[in-house]
Amino acid sequence: MAATRLFSHHSAFHETFFILPFLLRLHTAGAFKPRLTVSSSFPPSPRRGANLRKASNKPSPSRNLAFSPGRPKRRTRSGVDFDRDLYRRYTAYGHAPVMLTEVLEVFALPRLRSFVDCTLGAAGHSSAIIEAHRELELFVGLDVDPLALDKSRARIEALLSDGSRDELRAYTHVRNFKYIKAVLDGIDENLLSEGVDGIFLDLGLSSMQVDHAERGFSILGDGPLDMRMDPKGTLKAKDIINSWPETEVGRILRDYGEENNWRFLQEKIVNARKGGGLHTTGELSDLVRKASARSGGRQGWIKTATRVFQALRIAVNDELQTLENAIYACFDCLSSGGRLAVISFHSLEDRIVKKTFLELIEVGEGQEDKDDFTLYKNDKFVTEEQSWSKQIVVGRNGVIFTKRPITPCEDEERTSRRCRSAKLRVIQKH
Ligand SMILES: C[S@@+](CC[C@H](N)C(=O)[O-])C[C@H]1O[C@@H](n2cnc3c(N)ncnc32)[C@H](O)[C@@H]1O
């Protein structure tokens, strides 16, 4: 089949297709409905609160604490050897793919015929998966950010340009991952019934987004208070800061930033409106720095600013509800034996991934922590090669391979600050 590259700009859904070797169009408007209606403008839609609640505070069992002597963590530190050359090879545009070796191991299935990267970014993970799986027949990459997509598309195109992968149909698409079902249905109407073998979400921002101050995500750089991942989104951080009711500003600082000092900061932000409001990330950082003057120097205010920026970013991009809906949709799209892996970067996200995985596999209310639902290295599901999976949870619909999330190995943590809060969870459909 000819390896012609065809591009289509489909303005009705502001989407871009990059299709090898042929182009198909998404056409069924009705198919674009998400599982739940999601709104990112004020007033915010009532959230399904359960997944935002803190995870149980039960004492952590000591077997999970490979790290941090003072504070046991309910997690499993990755035991892989850090392959510096692999990371260098797949780092692009300043973005290093987090836990790359672990992700490659998770998708080292006997046959990975189809793979969807829901958060393409700089295509680091995707490039490595495509190169590692010569048997791949279908690749789909999504990103809500057209600038990221342009770069990753060029990278994947270069990877396939030698003509040796003509059997691989590759598509990239500017689209929110909550619409994964509609995207797959638009590519091939049989895809949803057959299912895909691998789906991957690497949440949050890429270095390309954080490092460009004009996107408004950077605490130390100065740019407009924007924070939209999708430049066509209607809500910007400055709208929340300067126009949302005071109580809503406080609510997002508390619920999305998990900031203890939220009331004080809420007051400061709302008071700033009397002087014309805040319009740049520099002004917001200054306000936080002054408000945190007594709480511990540079590190103190930067930590507070990180929480404030996180709160705004989550609200602007409606990240939590989108994530919950998307995990349900992704699981529906898996083939039997297919895997979904999610890397999250803060506790709110991780709580949603953990709880949604448990709901999806159906272990039954309150039973998820009982030993009879937790199997250690069950041969049926976990082979010797799957050393990354320590404890599994088996349900009616699937298996969770990571009862405790996997976190980066110490060598990776030393090379990249960004990966430090990363948590990887993996689920497989029966
Ligand atoms: C951490 S980066 C991914 C990096 C990528 N794995 C790599 O190796 O280069 C996350 C990307 O996900 C995108 N993203 C975040 N939320 C999204 C959503 N709801 N739908 C689609 N893309 C999203 C961001 O724009 C960003 O480019």
The ligand as a Gaussian input file, in Angstrom:
#p B3LYP/6-31G(d) Opt

LIG

0 1
 C        3.461000      14.523000      29.988000
 S        3.053000      14.979000      28.387000
 C        3.249000      13.488000      27.479000
 C        4.659000      13.237000      27.084000
 C        4.862000      12.030000      26.197000
 N        4.497000      10.809000      26.866000
 C        6.280000      11.950000      25.683000
 O        6.965000      10.943000      25.935000
 O        6.720000      12.887000      25.036000
 C        1.329000      15.088000      28.489000
 C        0.665000      15.534000      27.202000
 O       -0.714000      15.209000      27.341000
 C       -1.480000      16.240000      26.767000
 N       -2.797000      16.190000      27.411000
 C       -3.121000      16.522000      28.670000
 N       -4.441000      16.343000      28.883000
 C       -4.950000      15.868000      27.722000
 C       -6.251000      15.479000      27.309000
 N       -7.300000      15.547000      28.136000
 N       -6.413000      14.999000      26.060000
 C       -5.359000      14.908000      25.204000
 N       -4.103000      15.296000      25.546000
 C       -3.902000      15.749000      26.780000
 C       -0.698000      17.493000      27.057000
 O       -1.031000      18.514000      26.126000
 C        0.745000      17.009000      26.932000
 O        1.242000      17.229000      25.640000

